[in-house]
Amino acid sequence: MESKVHLPYFDRLLELLKEQNPAAIAAFGRHVHWGYWEDPKRADGTLPDFANATEQLSRKVCDAGNITDGLKILDCGCGFGGTIASLNERFSNLEMVGVNIDERQLERARSQVQPLNHNAISFVCADACQLPFEDNSFDVVLAVECIFHFPSRETFFKEARRVLKPGGYLAICDFVPLKFSLPITNFLGQFLTSSIDKTYGTVQSDFSLSTYRNLAKKTGFVTRIEEDITRNTLPTYPLVRKLLRENGSVETEKITAGAEFLGKIGITRYLILSFEAIDP
């Protein structure tokens, strides 16, 4: 399947990885998402510190999914397989499937992640909104910092509920604007859409927490965790902006700086959300 999603930042990242760019490998060779610092004041701005923080964010989302040994797990928007690699190292007897619509990312995932601890791993090129799996076939579905790229959050939730067993968990993380700010952010978005599309690709950033709560009820879930980790992710921005600047991605740096401002003033929050699948 060819990529149906326009992700310019992945195009550039894949180029840098192919060139064996040491900064790109250190920062995004495993995880391609924001970092989590338990104490943000201790962030030192180095690449190893950031790489550790991205690992910690992945673990936080997995913890929200109640993952234990012996489960069957679906990681949607799996990128280079970083979350599956983390689970592979920490748990045993897991059956893990990574899904991504971009075969290039999956090629790297397959080359980087090999099964350990009696785990089974496969990577499938597919659309997260059209999952090619049977009903009631997974214990946990994950979507680590990618749901805003999906064509429809509602369709994805319906698909996640379909493939989850009753009592299974959907765990995600997302940039979530405050409800009162939506008219403002939507207005600004009219002027920034072109720039965002050229840098980060298609991004749907108009989903508030109350909308998530309503969607969960509508699609057969009960909300279990709503954790605001905005302050814990803020050290990501200056490091990412520095990397972008060093690689000549000026427009992407400006968009990232704008997102940083919205996070710092509390307009956009970074949330970890967990939902339990319930019987119809």
FENPE-V291587 format. One record per backbone hydrogen bond with DSSP energy under -1.0 kcal/mol. NH is the residue of the N-H (numbers start at 1). CO is the residue of the C=O. If there is no record, write none. Layout:
((NH;CO) (NH;CO))
This chain:
((11;7) (12;8) (13;9) (14;10) (15;11) (16;12) (17;13) (18;14) (19;15) (20;17) (21;16) (25;21) (26;22) (27;23) (28;24) (29;25) (36;53) (37;232) (42;39) (43;40) (50;46) (51;47) (52;48) (53;49) (54;50) (55;51) (56;52) (57;53) (58;54) (59;55) (60;56) (61;57) (62;58) (63;59) (64;60) (66;63) (67;62) (70;92) (73;95) (74;140) (75;97) (76;142) (77;99) (78;99) (81;78) (85;81) (86;82) (87;83) (88;84) (89;85) (90;86) (91;87) (93;117) (95;71) (96;120) (97;73) (98;122) (99;75) (100;124) (106;102) (107;103) (108;104) (109;105) (110;106) (111;107) (112;108) (113;109) (119;116) (120;94) (122;96) (124;98) (126;100) (130;127) (133;131) (136;162) (137;163) (138;163) (139;72) (140;72) (141;169) (142;74) (143;171) (149;146) (150;147) (156;152) (157;153) (158;154) (159;155) (160;156) (161;157) (162;158) (163;159) (164;160) (165;138) (167;277) (168;165) (169;139) (170;275) (171;141) (172;273) (173;143) (174;271) (176;269) (178;267) (182;179) (185;181) (186;182) (187;183) (188;184) (189;185) (190;186) (191;188) (192;188) (193;189) (196;192) (197;193) (198;194) (200;196) (201;196) (204;148) (212;208) (213;209) (214;210) (215;211) (216;212) (217;213) (218;214) (219;215) (221;216) (222;276) (224;274) (225;274) (227;272) (229;270) (233;230) (236;233) (237;234) (240;236) (241;237) (242;238) (243;239) (244;240) (245;241) (246;242) (247;243) (248;245) (249;244) (250;248) (253;249) (254;250) (255;251) (256;252) (257;253) (258;254) (259;255) (260;256) (261;257) (262;258) (263;259) (264;260) (265;261) (267;262) (268;262) (269;176) (271;174) (272;227) (273;172) (274;225) (275;170) (276;222) (277;168) (278;220))
